[in-house]
Amino acid sequence: MSWEVVLTADRGTFTDYNGSSPLGYVACLPSRLVPRYFMDKFFTPPIKAYDTGEAFVAPYGLRKVEAILAKNGISVVVSPPEHLEKAIDRNTKVLGINVHDPYALSPVTTKLTMIFGGGDSWTSKFFKELGEKVKSLKLKYGFKVIIGGPAAWQIALDIPDWVDAVLDGEAEIDFPDLVKKIENGEQVPKVTYGRMPKVEEIPTIIKPSRFGEVQITRGCPRGCQFCSITPETFRSIPMDDIIKEVKLNIDHGIRGIELLTDDIMLYGSKKLQVNHEALVNLFTTVKKLGATHIYFPHISAPGAKSSPKTVQAIAEIAEYDKYTAEAPVVGLESGSERIISKYMRGKPFPWTPHDWGDVIIDATGIMVDNNIHPCYTMTIGYPDETDEDIEESIKLVQRMIDADLKAWIFPLPVIPMTASRLKGNEFPWIDTIPTKYWDILYLSWKHSIKVTKDLFPYLTSEMRNPIIQWVVRSMNDRVFSGVEKVFKELAETKGKVSEEYGKVEFDSFTGTVKTLYYLATLGLKSRRLAKSPVSTGNAY
Ligand code: SF4
């Protein structure tokens, strides 16, 4: 079979993270620190494909672009990077690549590469590897390459010579035109900014998505200045379209459904008012269609505080009490009223920046009571942020610790994404990040490690691969205290010790052997502890 357009992504995106999407964060670490064998087998294994090179399942973004092109009469296939040789031939006119973090500039990757001594992350290494393969296929078949996706802004900063065009923004209106122009041999601009379609112009996906992903909203009206989503207009996807996509996935045997959104509490809302009926109807419908699990990646603290009865209702319908593994990402950002006022005034709505600390504490209690454990992200390093501002953030983190709230807290550096209103600012690094960053990092990680230990049995209960489950469950107090020691050293040296971490190399044959030995001895140790009558270790 031949297709005009082949769509793909690098392995950091085109994987199912072994059935557990949090494992994807391992790809944000420097590639030196994680042996390739572990990436291939446990953290970012390849997705299977048919003999034609077509993927069994694919990340939602690629499935959406596939549906957009098919609707415009263009023949298209989605293929994992390992199978491109089978999907591409002389009839291929365009290769479309979806990127999430090709240059390791996302907030999480920037933080992890910075504190562990720099170098390529796995995300950027996977992109480089894909680039090498694409260059040789392009030489052989002469197709053109278009890059798009949420991190197209990174590519636009420095466009590789093997890339013909970049689409930054949404695909529905501009991508089919771009493809047709390229097919007709017309000149196209190096960077095209994709316009926003109306909700009725967004087609439903036509083939199954990884994790049963189904988009329920696009955009976010809160308008935070550091966020690349800021310029978008908020839209809720109609229920009929959601039902079609949920059914499609369930018909393909995918019964865990992930509702993609930047804030689950925004579904069906107008002017940021929670729409209780719309959310209850959404969860009830998805459950009735046959979903065993319903996940969502994001929720906002003001949304949760605005309507505790809605949080309780969706948690009951989704039965979070049964598996306690719902851990959406929630923006905490800062404890400083001044920073919230200046850079994200709409974030606390319907409350004010002055109320922000109470909103966070109250919302966390509401979520945790309903078995939803937030992964809070903080943003540190605004252009005029002072030590006093960070002190206020530290006080807010301490309030959560004192209340023993079971929520993770991850302070991240502010990244000047080009689609955000902070573009043009300097990218953060050890010598530019505020020195108090290291104190809040240590405090937050200490608490996050405690939360992880407390919730460990629940967090690992859904893992598909028994080996990775064993590896993770073998982690005991020794591993956790090792991680805590790293963050303590970073705080004590104000990040200087990260230069030492830059010399560590595990992605080699001896590194792999050392890592396997280390994990094996951890496993043996934890089994011994489990048998010991005086054991106090977490030997699950
Ligand atoms: S609330 Fe979240 S998604 Fe919305 S603009 Fe702010 S950071 Fe972006």
Residues whose N, C-alpha, C, O or C-beta is under 5 A from the ligand:
A	BS01	SF4	C220 R222 G223 C224 C227 I229 T230 D262 G331
